Amino acid sequence: MANDVVVHELTHGITNRPTGGGTAACLQTLEARGLGEGWSDAVAEHYREMILSFLPDGLNKAALLSLTTAGLRTYPYSIDLFVSPPVYATFWANILHNVYAALVQAHGWSSTAFTDPDTAHDNAVFMRLLFDALSFQPCNPTAFVSARDARIEADDTHYAGAHYRGLGVTAANFVDDASVPAGC
């Protein structure tokens, strides 16, 4: 079994527990389950990237990846909407992929994120915010807006709101918005 599948499934167990107060029964609605798939895919993608960074340069790293660039999904995660069109089941994971890419582009990447979670490099910040935001969410969060708000609250708590990115300020359930807060 591929490591990314194992990490994906383990992440389901991890994300179910802090969401909504620790009952492990708060990701049951369609939207909440979609968020769970997104978190699990994002953590698996991050784990795969971290493992590949430790391999010697001469090794064929592509051989360790899934047979297709999309892995188990229909489309690969990408910042390009033509490569990864909005599909509900993977939409949250692609949002997280875009946030991760923007954070790393802006603030760098560290191969020590596994052993130094307090590093300022944004591959570590990304994971910390992903997991910390879970405890700020209500039970069965409604679509992406609740998850966005929880992530912003986690960022405000730990980093004084330094990592702005994501769903627009007037986004609502099933209503897209690309606007950003005036301070960004």
C-alpha positions in Angstrom: 0.0 0.0 0.0 1.3 3.5 -0.9 2.4 5.7 2.0 0.1 8.5 0.9 -2.9 6.2 1.2 -1.9 5.3 4.7 -1.3 8.9 5.7 -4.6 9.9 4.1 -6.6 7.4 6.1 -4.7 8.1 9.4 -5.5 11.8 8.9 -9.2 11.0 8.9 -8.8 9.7 12.4 -6.8 12.7 13.4 -9.2 15.3 11.9 -12.3 13.7 13.3 -11.3 14.1 17.0 -10.7 17.8 17.5 -13.5 19.1 15.2 -16.5 20.2 17.1 -15.2 19.5 20.6 -13.6 16.1 20.5 -16.6 13.7 20.0 -15.1 12.2 16.8 -18.6 12.4 15.4 -18.6 15.9 13.9 -17.6 15.3 10.3 -20.8 13.5 9.2 -22.6 15.9 6.8 -21.8 15.9 3.1 -19.9 19.2 3.4 -18.0 18.1 6.5 -17.0 14.8 4.9 -15.7 16.8 1.9 -13.6 18.9 4.2 -12.3 15.7 5.8 -11.3 14.3 2.3 -9.5 17.6 1.6 -7.5 17.6 4.9 -6.5 14.0 4.4 -5.4 14.6 0.8 -3.5 17.7 1.8 -1.6 16.0 4.6 -0.8 13.0 2.4 0.5 15.4 -0.3 2.6 17.3 2.3 4.0 14.0 3.7 5.0 12.8 0.3 6.8 16.1 -0.5 8.7 15.9 2.8 9.8 12.3 2.2 10.9 13.1 -1.3 13.1 15.9 0.0 15.1 13.4 2.0 16.0 11.2 -0.9 19.4 11.3 -2.5 19.5 13.4 -5.7 20.5 10.5 -8.0 17.4 8.4 -7.0 14.4 8.3 -9.4 11.9 10.0 -7.2 9.2 9.8 -9.8 9.1 6.0 -9.4 8.0 6.5 -5.8 5.0 8.6 -6.8 1.6 7.3 -8.0 1.4 6.0 -11.5 -0.5 9.1 -12.6 0.0 12.7 -11.5 -3.5 12.7 -10.2 -2.8 9.8 -7.8 -6.1 8.3 -6.6 -8.1 11.4 -7.7 -9.5 12.3 -11.1 -7.4 15.4 -11.4 -4.0 16.4 -10.0 -3.9 19.2 -7.5 -2.7 22.4 -9.2 -2.9 26.2 -9.0 -4.1 26.0 -12.6 -7.9 25.7 -12.9 -7.6 24.0 -16.3 -5.4 21.3 -14.7 -7.6 20.9 -11.6 -11.2 22.1 -12.2 -13.5 22.7 -9.3 -14.8 19.2 -8.3 -16.7 19.2 -5.0 -15.0 16.1 -3.6 -11.5 17.5 -4.0 -12.3 21.2 -3.9 -11.1 21.8 -0.4 -7.9 19.9 -0.9 -7.2 22.0 -4.0 -7.8 25.2 -1.9 -5.3 23.9 0.6 -2.9 23.1 -2.2 -3.1 26.7 -3.4 -2.7 28.1 0.1 0.3 25.8 0.7 1.9 26.9 -2.6 1.4 30.6 -1.9 2.8 30.3 1.6 5.9 28.4 0.5 6.5 30.8 -2.4 6.2 33.7 0.0 8.1 32.4 3.0 10.2 29.4 2.0 10.3 25.7 2.6 12.2 23.7 5.2 13.3 20.1 5.2 13.3 20.2 9.0 9.6 20.7 9.4 9.1 17.2 10.8 11.6 17.8 13.6 11.1 21.6 14.0 7.4 22.4 13.8 8.1 25.9 15.2 10.2 26.9 12.1 9.0 30.0 10.4 9.1 28.2 7.0 5.6 27.9 5.7 5.5 24.2 5.0 5.6 23.8 8.8 3.2 26.8 9.3 0.8 25.3 6.9 0.6 22.0 8.8 0.3 23.8 12.2 -2.6 25.9 11.0 -4.3 22.9 9.4 -4.3 21.0 12.6 -4.8 23.9 15.0 -7.8 25.2 13.0 -9.7 21.9 13.6 -10.4 22.7 17.3 -11.9 26.1 16.3 -14.5 24.5 14.1 -18.1 23.8 15.0 -19.5 20.3 14.8 -20.2 19.4 11.2 -18.7 22.7 9.7 -20.8 24.1 6.9 -18.8 23.9 3.7 -15.6 25.8 3.3 -16.5 29.0 5.0 -16.4 27.5 8.6 -13.1 25.9 7.8 -11.7 29.1 6.4 -12.8 31.0 9.5 -11.3 28.4 11.8 -8.0 28.6 9.9 -8.0 32.4 10.1 -8.7 32.2 13.9 -5.8 29.7 14.3 -3.5 32.1 12.3 -4.6 35.0 14.5 -4.0 33.0 17.6 -0.5 31.6 16.7 0.9 34.1 14.2 -1.1 37.4 14.7 -2.8 36.9 11.4 0.3 36.9 9.3 -0.8 34.4 6.6 -3.7 35.9 4.6 -5.0 33.7 1.8 -8.2 31.9 0.9 -11.9 32.3 0.4 -13.0 35.9 -0.1 -14.4 37.9 2.8 -17.9 37.8 1.5 -17.9 34.1 0.6 -20.9 32.2 1.8 -22.0 28.5 1.4 -21.9 27.7 -2.3 -21.1 31.3 -3.2 -17.6 32.1 -4.4 -15.8 35.4 -3.7 -12.3 36.4 -4.5 -12.1 39.7 -2.6 -9.5 40.1 0.2 -9.7 42.1 3.4 -8.7 45.7 3.1 -5.5 45.1 5.2 -4.0 42.6 2.7 
